[in-house]
Amino acid sequence: MIEPFATDGTACAVESVTLPGAEAPVSDSLLLADHTTLRVGGPADRLVVARTEAELIAAVGDCDLRGEPVLVVGGGSNLLVADEGFRGTVVVVATRGIAADVSYCGGAAVKVAAGENWDDFVAESIRQEWSGIAALSGIPGSVGATPIQNVGAYGSEVAHVVTSVRTWDRQDRTQRTFPLVDCGFAYRTSRFKQNPGRYLVLEVGYQFPLGDLDAPVAYAELARTLDVEVGTRVKGSAVREAVLGLRRGKGMVLDAADHDTWSAGSFFTNPILTPEEAGNLPDDAPRFPAGDGRVKSSAAWLIQHAGFGKGFGSGAAGLSTKHVLALTNRGGAAAADLVALAREVRDGVAERFGVNLDPEVNLVGTSL
């Protein structure tokens, strides 16, 4: 039990909490298809499973010294790897551990190893009554990958709760910790994404208020599902249940038995447009303020209205039958099949609306 204040009301007790993190089996297969949610990708020359921070730094650092290409893989949920595979070493991040300093005055200051499963951490945060990330439930991948993309959904993003990102700087060969203000977070990007390959994420720091109520609901679809007004605070467990339901309805929760979930989530980012570009869209196209006078539209809307409906595609690769923004492996698809489908969708949207869609997925050994 944490006592809120000392007897004189001037101090607040702090309890240190250490959680071992969830151990999970990690495949030692050389095939990248066995390490990605799209389940495509050829073999690597070598694979290392790094279970400690020291092993992670050593594996990547050794390759860097020898000039050998390295592909760092967490949950593999944002990768499309070529059928030819990867000529170099794949390092799988399997580090574990969660540590927190908790007080009623300051909330929970939490440090999480990069290899922790993101959704497991979200569930643990709700159990611990660390408030703020329930709307990010069901997103596949590792904790260390989330600040790179500034992962977000349903009106929330990790930038809202991140306080620091501790990294191994592969260029300067030293550890560097970036506070929030130096992370360069913006829509689905960060300084880590803008400097690809330089920073190996080791640990992510968060600050959470305490309580069973999550952050105010910020997304209309989620508010309707919860039957509340936007801005209402709801129990984190209820938000998580609602978000998981919404994501399952869109094929966005991994299920080995459901090919609609054999995807990398949203394949394209929502386009950020100039006012002139947004003005050229049909009147009923979605438009949202994106800062600096720019306008964000909906990639899903553009894809669907360019003629690519749910389930589009006649081969082993197709759009999800639940959500057009997910490109799926229907079973037996090759990376080349998914690339061809992505190109077809991208080019169709550009031809119909004059908007270029950028992939959110990281392409390895291939390009659109």
N, C-alpha and C positions, 0 to 999 in steps of 0.2 A: 504493500500500500504506500503510495507516494503522498506525503503530507504537503498540501498546497503551499503553506507558508510557515516560516519559523514563528515562534511565539511573539516576537516583536513585529511581525508582518513585513520584515524587510528582506527576507531571503526565501528561496524556494528550493526544496529538496530535489535532487536529481537521481534517478535510478538508471543504472546501466543495464541494458538488455542485450544479450548475445544469442543469436539464433544460428544454428549450424547451417541452415539452408538445406534444400532438398537435394539429396543425392539421386542422380538418374543415370541409367546406363548410357554410355556413349559408344556409338559404333566406331570400330577401327577400320571400316571399309575404305578402300582408296577411291571408290566411286562417289563422285559428288552428288549423284542422284540419291545416295543414302544419307546425305547431310542437308538436303534442302526440301522445303515444303512443296515445291513444284515437282519434285522427284524426277528431275532430269539433270544431266551433266555427266560428262565422261570422267575418266580416272585422273587422279593427281599422281605425280611422280613419287611423292612421299607424304605421309600424314602423321602429325603429332597431336596427341590429346594432352593439353596442358591443364592439370588439375590444381596447380598452385600458381600464385602470382610470379614466383621466382622461375618456375618452369615456363610460364608464358613469355616473360621477358627474355629468358635465355633462348627459347626456340626461335622467336622472331629476331632477336639481336644477332644470333649466330648466322642466320640466313642473310641478314643485312650485311654482315661483315664479309661474307663469301660472295655477295652479289647475286644470291639466288632469289628468284621471285617468291613472294609469300602471299598466300590468300588466308586471311583471318576469318574464321567462321564461328558465329555464335549459334543462334537457333536456325539459321539458314532460311529464314522466312522472307528475306528480301533479296534473294539471289536467283539469277538465271544464268547458269553456267553452260558454256558451249559443249556440244557433243564430243568435241575433241579433248575435253577435260582441261586440266591446268598443268602446265609445264613448270613445276616447282613444288614447294612444300605448302600443304594446307595445315594450318594450326587451328585446332578446335578449342575454343575457350570453354573450359569446364570448371572454372574457379567457383567456389561457393562461400557463402557467409554473409550474415546480416548483423550489424551492430548498431545500437541506438542508445542515445542519452535522452531520457524522457523526464519531463517535469511539467506540472500544471502551469507554470509561468511561461515557459518557452515552447512547449509542445515537444515533438519528437524530432531530434536531429539524428538522421539515419544514414549509415554508410552501407552500401550494398556492392558485393563483388560483381564484376562484369559478367561472369558466367551464369549468374542466377537466372532462372526462367522468369520472364517478366510477369506473366499472368499468375504464377505461383506467388510472386512478391505482392501483386495487387491483392490477392486473396488474403495473404498474411497481414497486409496493412489494415484490411477491414477487421480481421480478427483482433488485431492489437488496438483498434480504434484510433488509427492514424488516418486522419481525414484528408481527402483531396484527389484520389486517383481512381475511384470506383468506376468512373465513366470510361476509363482506359482498360476495362476488363476485356478478356478474350483476345487481346492482340498477341499474336505469336512472336517468338523471338526471345532474345536475351536482354538483360538489363543494360549491358554495355552498348548495345546497338541503339537504344532508344534516344540518347541525346544526339547521336550523329544525325538522325533524320528529324529530330525534334518531333517524335511520334505523337500523334494526336487523333482524337475521335470524339464525336458528340459534344463539341464545344470545349473540350479539355485538351491540354497538351503537357508534355513533361516539363516544358520550360516554366510552367506555373509553380512547380514544386522543387525543381533542382536548385541546389545551392552551390554545388561544385562538381567538377569532373576531374578526377586524377588520372593522368595518362603517362605512358612512356613515349617520349619524343624520339622517334626513330632517326630524325635528322641530327639532333644534338646529343643523342644517346644519354638522356637523363630523364628523370621523372619531372613532370610539370603538372601542377594543379591549377585549374582555371576556375575562378569564382564565376557566379552566374553572369555578371556584367561583361565578362570576357569570353563568354561562350558563343556570342554572335547568333543567338537563336532568332529564327524567323520561320515563316511558313515552310515546314518540311525541310529545314536546312539548319546549318550551324557552322561555326568555324571549322569543326572537325570534318564535315562533309565538303567544305570549300577548300580544304587542304587534304585531298584524298590520300590515304595511306601514311600520312605523317604521324598521326597520333593514335597510339594503341590505348584504348580505354581500359583502365584497370579497375576503377571503382567510381561509383556515382554517389554523391551526397544529396540528401533531400531534407526539407523542413516541412513537417506536417503539424497542423493544429490537432488537438486531441478531441475525441468525441465520436459518437456513432453516427452523427449527421455528416454527410459528405458536403463537398463544395456546392454552392447554388447551381441548380440545373440550368445549363446555358444553351441547350439545343432543343428546338421546338419538337422534333420527332420524339426525343427522349421524354420531354415533358408530357406529351400526349400519351405516351405509353404508361407513364407513371400516374396519369390523370391529375397533374398539378400544373400550376402556372410556371412559366420560365422565371427563374430567380428563386424558386422555392428550394429549401434544403430538405433532403430526404435521407433516410438511413442508408448508409453505404451498402449494406447487404441488399436492400431493395433496388438501389441503382445498379448494382452488379447483376442481379437477376434480370432486370429489364434490359440492360445492355447486351448480356449474353443471348437473350431471346431475340433481340433485334439482329445481332450479328449472325446467329444461326439461320435466321430467316433470309439472310443475304449470302449464306454459304461462307461466312468469314470466321467460323470457329472450326479448328482442325478436327477432322473425323476420318480415320483411316478407311471407313466403309463408304464414305460419301465423296465421289470424285469431284463434286462441286467445291469441295474444300481443298483439293489438290491445286493450290494456287499460291501466289505470293501476295495475297491481299489485293489492295487497290494497285493496279498496274501503272496507272497514270496519275499524276498530280492534277489537282484542279488548276486550270490556267489562270494566271494573273495578267490582266489586260490593261492597256491604256484606255482612257475614256473613249477615244475614237474607235478602238477595236471593239470595245463593249457595245458601242452605239451601232455597230454594223450587225450585231446579232439580232435574231428575231425578237419581237417585243416580249414574248413570253419566256425567253431564256432567263435562267436564274442569274441574278447579279447581287453581289455582296461587297460592301466596302472592304478594301484590302490595305488601306493606309497609303499615304503619299499620293492621294488622288487616284490610285489605281483601283481596279475592279476585279473581284474574283468571280468566276463562273463555275459551273458544275461540269466536270469531265463526263460524268455518267449521263447527264442530260444531252450533252453534245454527241456522245457516242450513240445513244439510242435514237436521237433525232436525225442522225446521219445515216440511219438505216441498219444499224447493228443492234438487233434486239437480243433479249435474253436467250441463251442457247445457240447463238449464231456460230456457224462453223460446221462443216460436214465431216471433218477428219478427227484425228486423235486429240487435237487441241481445239478448244472452243471457248466462247464466253460462257460464264456461269449461267445456269438456268434460273438463278436467283438474283443475280446482280451483274450488270453489264461491265462494271469496272474491274471485275476479276477475270483474268485469263486462266483457264484451267486445263489440267492434264486429265483427259477422260480415260486414261489408261493406255500405256504404250507410246505416249507422245515423245518425240525427240525435241531437244532444244530448238532445232531449226523449225519445227512446226509452230512452236510458240512465237518465235521471232517473226515468221511469215504472217501469222495472225495479227501480231502487234503492229506490224507495218501496214497491213491492210486497214486496220481500224484507224491508225494515226493518219494515213494518207486520205482516207475517206472523210474524216472530220476536217482536215485541212482544205480539201476540195469543196466541201459543202459550206463550211463556215469561215474559212480563212484563218483558223486557229490551229497553232501547232501544239500538240500535246507532248509533254515531256514525261519520260518514264520515271516512276518513283522507285522501281526495281533497279537494283544494281546489276549491270550486264558484265559478265566475265568471259572474255574470249570471243565476244560477238558484239554486234551493234545493230541498231534499227536503221 
